[in-house]
Each structure stands twice: as structure tokens, then as C-alpha cells.
Amino acid sequence: MNLHAALLGLVLASLAATAAETNNASSAPNRDGGPRGSGPRRGFGGPIVLNDDDKPAFANAPAGFDQPREGVAPGRLEMVEYDSKSVGTRRKALVYLPPGYSAAGKYPVLYLLHGIGGDEDEWRRGGAPQAILDNLIADKAAVPMIVVMPNGRAQADDRPGPNPMATAAAFGKFDQDLFGSLIPFIESKYPVYQDRDHRALAGLSMGGGQSLNIGLGNLDRFAWIGGFSSAPNTKPAAELVPDPARASRSLRLLYLSCGKRDGLIRFSQNVHAYLKEKHVPHLWHVDDTAHDFQHWKQGLHHFARRIFQPAHTL
């Protein structure tokens, strides 16, 4: 058993408990303003040891960043279906179209992934993506973009079920669905740019691990990559970035973040430490949150305002 597999085994029980909590949650709001099950995970993961550079890289998003604002032109969300060659079924994805969207326009695209207990609707349920993006675009702090929120569980029955951890293997097969079916579908249906400089990949928890695994493994397809409190499905750092010089040349932005109260922080810390040692430019942001949507909403805000910009200093 390699080190990654051993580390994975240490946290599977915590992941399973959290996934079941999220999956079985009602829609009643909790004290954090999101669905029940998206609140702080006390005792989740494992022991937390903070290093000197585990600090915020920038200030929190402003108050109200995740709330609809009066006078702000709204984008829209639409659920689409596509045929998956690798899964062999018809699958769903939630798509955000920016304010003023026009089929005559041309847009960059962000693929935004969910966690172990979620699905294509998890970001809408707990992450306020429409409000966050509408506000950023209205403030000219982000470029108008299309955001695709797919189901990263690439299997015929892609619901979380009573034990979402039983579906963990399907997350490792999502790259086949993404490249073989979803991206071609999106590029045929919407007026999106089809080059790496206009394509980003990011996600929360299990989706954060997927984003690092898939994005860093396909630098010819993605120039902007983000992992928000990435889960233990994240590959070992040396496997993620076997050629630091190439990664440094290729990446427009590599964004890593986690909350200092998150029991899974060591996975992101390990990636950050390797990147720092190998002098691979990246952003490392640690705020005062746990493994919850309070962090993931901040992650979307900070990541979205930095991608697809004509120039960005890491």
C-alpha cells in the first residue's frame, strides 16, 4: 500500500460520516445560512497542525458577496442533459449563464465540481454560485463566464445514496466523462472558447481533489486550476506535478485554499509544501473556516475573480 492509499484509509470513515450528513440533510437553514449539513465539521478529518505560512493570502470577501443585490442584472441557471459515452447513460449538469448572455457572444468556461455527498445541484443548494458570480460581474471584478456544474460521480446510478463513500471509485473515472462527453457537449451547445487559456477547473472537497488530479494531469487542457479544501482523493504532490518546470510555464493560476479548522488541511498543506519547494507559482490561502460552504463560497469568489483575466500576478 503506498502512502497516498494509507492516508486515504485514515480519513474514509470521517468522509463517509460527513457525506451521509450532507446527503440526508433537510433544506432547513442552519446557523451558517446554508442547508443543514453544510455547517462546520467539528472533529472532522484528523489532527490539525498549522505551519507559519498557513495564513490568509487576502481579505475575506465583502459582506453580502453571496447574496442577490438590488440593481444587479441576474444571470441564469439551467439544467442540461448530455449523453455520456463512458458511463453509457444520459447525465445532468447545471449551467450558469452570465448576465446579458448572448448566443452571438464568446465566453470562457469554468467547470466547477462538487463533494462526495453532492451532485450537479450541490453548488446551487449550498454555494450561492449565481449571486456570487452576478455580483462579481456587476462590479467588473470578474469577466462574464459560463460555469458548468456537473455530476462528478461517473457511474450509471450517480446519486449519492445512503453511503456516498461506496461511490468514491466513480469520482476517479470522471475524467473520461469530462473529456469524452461533457466538454464536447458544452462546446457544441454554448458559444465558449475551446482553448486551454479560456478553460478552468475547480471544486470543493472531493471535487477539489478531482480538480487537482485532472487539471494538473492535463495542462494542455486547463490553464486555471483550483482546489478548495481538497479531500484525500488528491494524488501525492510529486505525482500531481512530476515536471515542476512545465507546470510553472503552463499554469496561469493554481489556487489552493483550506480552512484552519478543517481536519483535512494536511492534504492541501502537502501540495502547497511541494509546490513551494519546487518553486511552482501558486496561491495558498488559509482562512478561519472549517470543512463547509463558508469556505467553499469564499473559494469560488476568490477564484472566479482571478481567472480569465488578461494579466494576473500570482
C-alpha positions as MATLAB code, in Angstrom:
seq = 'MNLHAALLGLVLASLAATAAETNNASSAPNRDGGPRGSGPRRGFGGPIVLNDDDKPAFANAPAGFDQPREGVAPGRLEMVEYDSKSVGTRRKALVYLPPGYSAAGKYPVLYLLHGIGGDEDEWRRGGAPQAILDNLIADKAAVPMIVVMPNGRAQADDRPGPNPMATAAAFGKFDQDLFGSLIPFIESKYPVYQDRDHRALAGLSMGGGQSLNIGLGNLDRFAWIGGFSSAPNTKPAAELVPDPARASRSLRLLYLSCGKRDGLIRFSQNVHAYLKEKHVPHLWHVDDTAHDFQHWKQGLHHFARRIFQPAHTL';
ca = [
       0.000    0.000    0.000;
       1.504    3.394   -0.975;
       1.480    6.488    1.237;
      -1.486    8.031   -0.558;
      -3.596    4.904   -0.067;
      -2.616    4.734    3.598;
      -3.564    8.368    4.192;
      -6.806    7.844    2.340;
      -7.719    4.968    4.611;
      -7.223    7.108    7.716;
      -9.963    9.545    6.754;
     -12.537    7.442    4.882;
     -14.677    6.996    7.989;
     -14.850   10.749    8.577;
     -15.616   11.405    4.925;
     -18.384    8.827    4.966;
     -19.979   10.337    8.065;
     -19.845   13.821    6.571;
     -21.206   12.650    3.224;
     -24.119   10.904    4.909;
     -24.830   14.035    6.935;
     -24.912   16.186    3.792;
     -26.944   13.669    1.793;
     -29.582   13.256    4.495;
     -29.806   16.952    5.359;
     -33.087   18.789    5.041;
     -33.408   22.132    3.277;
     -33.944   23.978    6.559;
     -31.256   26.644    7.033;
     -28.610   26.208    9.702;
     -26.908   28.953   11.655;
     -24.400   29.443    8.828;
     -27.140   30.372    6.348;
     -26.760   27.282    4.154;
     -28.558   23.951    4.076;
     -28.208   21.756    7.117;
     -25.155   19.605    6.620;
     -23.073   22.485    5.231;
     -22.083   23.852    8.646;
     -18.736   23.479   10.445;
     -17.415   19.905   10.738;
     -16.216   19.748   14.323;
     -13.771   16.899   14.792;
     -13.872   16.123   11.092;
     -10.854   14.505    9.443;
      -7.853   14.374   11.722;
      -5.454   16.416   13.872;
      -4.677   19.927   12.653;
      -1.111   21.248   12.770;
      -0.689   24.719   11.323;
       2.540   25.969    9.788;
       3.881   29.513    9.741;
       2.651   30.155    6.204;
      -0.854   28.745    6.733;
      -2.358   32.234    6.649;
      -4.831   34.233    4.582;
      -3.380   35.438    1.293;
      -6.054   38.160    1.076;
      -9.045   39.513    2.969;
     -12.390   37.750    3.136;
     -14.975   38.542    0.502;
     -17.089   41.593    1.449;
     -20.303   41.187    3.392;
     -23.173   40.225    1.120;
     -20.928   38.779   -1.576;
     -23.107   35.650   -1.677;
     -26.490   37.417   -1.583;
     -28.535   38.776   -4.506;
     -28.125   42.544   -4.716;
     -30.743   45.024   -5.762;
     -29.959   46.575   -9.114;
     -27.587   43.793  -10.195;
     -28.513   42.180  -13.504;
     -29.025   38.455  -12.910;
     -27.539   35.600  -14.845;
     -29.479   32.381  -15.030;
     -29.126   28.738  -14.146;
     -30.345   25.959  -16.417;
     -30.169   22.190  -16.067;
     -28.960   20.382  -19.183;
     -28.651   16.715  -20.126;
     -25.991   15.069  -22.260;
     -25.169   11.556  -23.425;
     -22.127   10.102  -21.691;
     -20.087    7.695  -23.781;
     -18.036    6.410  -20.855;
     -20.937    5.949  -18.419;
     -23.457    4.850  -21.025;
     -26.305    6.972  -19.667;
     -27.811   10.407  -20.067;
     -26.371   12.694  -17.400;
     -27.179   16.122  -15.961;
     -25.179   19.296  -15.424;
     -26.219   22.670  -14.033;
     -25.043   25.591  -16.173;
     -24.685   29.247  -15.151;
     -25.087   31.766  -17.967;
     -23.849   35.281  -17.129;
     -25.964   38.445  -17.212;
     -26.544   39.582  -20.778;
     -25.682   36.160  -22.160;
     -25.962   36.010  -25.943;
     -25.508   33.113  -28.339;
     -23.667   35.600  -30.531;
     -21.048   36.180  -27.845;
     -17.961   34.198  -26.829;
     -17.273   33.076  -23.279;
     -14.633   31.329  -21.187;
     -15.871   28.345  -19.194;
     -15.294   27.154  -15.626;
     -16.057   23.533  -14.735;
     -16.994   23.560  -11.034;
     -17.099   20.251   -9.136;
     -18.960   19.094   -6.007;
     -18.102   16.972   -2.963;
     -18.522   13.294   -2.046;
     -22.106   13.669   -0.827;
     -23.217   16.071   -3.550;
     -24.323   16.047   -7.151;
     -24.842   18.505  -10.016;
     -27.089   20.631   -7.763;
     -24.881   20.830   -4.655;
     -23.356   24.207   -5.517;
     -26.804   25.734   -6.076;
     -28.138   24.222   -2.818;
     -25.342   25.469   -0.596;
     -22.895   27.654   -2.501;
     -24.899   30.571   -3.981;
     -22.978   30.467   -7.286;
     -25.429   32.696   -9.144;
     -25.322   35.504   -6.570;
     -21.524   35.294   -6.210;
     -20.924   35.452   -9.954;
     -23.627   38.037  -10.668;
     -22.106   40.364   -8.045;
     -18.539   39.924   -9.273;
     -19.526   40.539  -12.887;
     -21.610   43.597  -11.943;
     -18.594   45.022  -10.086;
     -16.364   44.244  -13.100;
     -14.292   42.113  -10.734;
     -14.776   39.003  -12.900;
     -15.191   38.510  -16.619;
     -18.533   37.165  -17.863;
     -18.135   33.399  -17.951;
     -20.152   30.225  -18.312;
     -19.922   27.896  -15.318;
     -20.710   24.196  -15.679;
     -21.544   22.232  -12.526;
     -21.625   18.534  -13.496;
     -22.067   15.344  -11.517;
     -18.544   14.112  -10.788;
     -19.785   10.650   -9.808;
     -19.280    8.910  -13.167;
     -21.477    5.830  -12.847;
     -24.902    4.799  -14.121;
     -26.655    5.464  -10.792;
     -24.985    8.762   -9.996;
     -26.996    9.623   -6.860;
     -25.058    9.764   -3.566;
     -27.263    7.114   -1.964;
     -27.228    6.210    1.726;
     -23.460    5.581    1.654;
     -21.781    8.066   -0.704;
     -18.333    6.638    0.072;
     -19.370    3.481   -1.754;
     -19.359    5.599   -4.922;
     -15.853    7.013   -4.387;
     -14.329    4.963   -7.208;
     -16.680    6.639   -9.698;
     -15.086   10.021   -8.958;
     -11.793    8.640  -10.267;
     -13.427    7.870  -13.621;
     -14.927   11.296  -14.181;
     -12.089   12.436  -16.439;
     -13.347   10.045  -19.137;
     -16.816   11.562  -18.979;
     -15.455   15.110  -18.807;
     -13.177   14.875  -21.825;
     -15.127   12.342  -23.855;
     -18.627   13.737  -23.480;
     -19.234   16.779  -21.279;
     -16.708   19.231  -22.730;
     -17.669   18.343  -26.337;
     -21.341   18.787  -25.414;
     -20.790   22.183  -23.793;
     -18.670   23.348  -26.717;
     -21.372   22.307  -29.184;
     -24.257   23.890  -27.241;
     -22.767   27.164  -25.982;
     -20.502   29.800  -27.577;
     -17.420   29.039  -25.485;
     -13.760   29.351  -26.337;
     -12.179   25.951  -26.890;
      -8.572   26.567  -25.845;
      -6.867   25.975  -22.510;
      -6.443   29.679  -21.750;
     -10.227   30.030  -21.612;
     -10.953   26.830  -19.660;
     -10.778   26.481  -15.848;
     -11.395   23.633  -13.412;
     -12.095   23.920   -9.679;
     -14.022   22.153   -6.958;
     -14.739   21.628   -3.278;
     -13.534   18.724   -1.116;
     -13.743   15.553   -3.268;
     -14.223   17.852   -6.263;
     -11.151   19.802   -5.204;
      -9.116   16.612   -5.323;
     -10.620   15.803   -8.721;
      -9.744   19.282   -9.988;
      -6.105   18.971   -8.953;
      -5.818   15.414  -10.264;
      -7.473   16.094  -13.610;
      -6.300   19.654  -14.140;
      -2.639   19.159  -13.274;
      -2.656   15.920  -15.245;
      -3.938   17.741  -18.325;
      -2.085   21.031  -18.550;
      -2.762   21.084  -22.278;
      -6.490   21.480  -21.482;
      -6.631   23.731  -18.409;
      -4.666   26.876  -17.572;
      -6.607   27.775  -14.409;
      -6.988   25.206  -11.604;
      -8.412   25.486   -8.095;
      -8.865   23.167   -5.125;
     -10.991   24.311   -2.159;
     -10.230   22.152    0.930;
      -9.285   19.242   -1.327;
     -10.104   15.785    0.016;
      -7.817   12.724    0.403;
      -8.554   11.622   -3.159;
      -5.898   14.207   -4.074;
      -2.877   12.436   -5.541;
       0.545   12.823   -3.852;
       2.111   16.151   -4.794;
       5.046   14.645   -6.705;
       2.576   12.670   -8.803;
       0.392   15.716   -9.379;
       3.341   17.811  -10.563;
       6.072   15.485  -11.836;
       7.552   18.255  -14.005;
       7.590   21.473  -11.944;
       9.207   23.475  -14.735;
       6.453   22.566  -17.183;
       3.755   23.339  -14.627;
       5.347   26.713  -13.942;
       5.339   27.535  -17.643;
       1.833   26.263  -18.309;
      -0.310   27.421  -15.393;
      -1.991   30.805  -15.444;
      -3.286   30.211  -11.918;
      -3.039   27.354   -9.428;
      -5.203   28.172   -6.409;
      -5.167   26.146   -3.176;
      -7.213   27.013   -0.116;
      -8.417   25.476    3.120;
      -9.818   26.496    6.484;
      -7.565   26.333    9.516;
     -10.307   24.429   11.375;
     -10.549   21.767    8.641;
      -9.331   18.299    9.659;
      -8.369   17.600    6.035;
      -5.998   20.562    5.775;
      -2.907   18.348    5.688;
      -3.695   17.212    2.150;
      -3.644   20.773    0.859;
      -0.629   21.584    3.063;
       1.320   18.740    1.477;
       0.616   20.001   -2.038;
       1.492   23.575   -1.066;
       4.769   22.500    0.587;
       5.846   20.582   -2.523;
       4.952   23.445   -4.854;
       6.829   25.878   -2.634;
       9.897   23.617   -2.549;
       9.841   23.239   -6.340;
       9.186   26.962   -6.932;
       5.903   26.400   -8.756;
       3.871   29.649   -8.616;
       0.566   29.234   -6.816;
      -1.782   30.901   -4.350;
      -2.112   29.354   -0.881;
      -4.944   30.794    1.195;
      -5.897   29.600    4.697;
      -8.849   31.295    6.394;
     -10.702   30.829    9.679;
     -13.257   28.251    8.500;
     -13.878   24.513    8.687;
     -14.878   21.970    6.018;
     -18.012   23.775    4.941;
     -19.689   26.088    2.444;
     -18.486   29.132    4.345;
     -15.062   28.282    2.944;
     -16.213   26.991   -0.426;
     -18.260   30.104   -1.213;
     -15.221   32.225   -0.394;
     -13.169   29.945   -2.632;
     -15.483   30.457   -5.575;
     -15.455   34.235   -5.042;
     -11.660   34.477   -4.863;
     -11.031   32.035   -7.714;
     -13.641   33.459  -10.100;
     -12.312   36.991   -9.793;
      -8.823   35.878  -10.770;
      -9.446   33.604  -13.748;
      -9.562   34.559  -17.421;
      -8.013   37.931  -16.718;
      -5.624   39.301  -19.377;
      -2.863   39.559  -16.798;
      -2.603   38.206  -13.278;
       0.257   38.315  -10.810;
       0.290   35.221   -8.588;
];
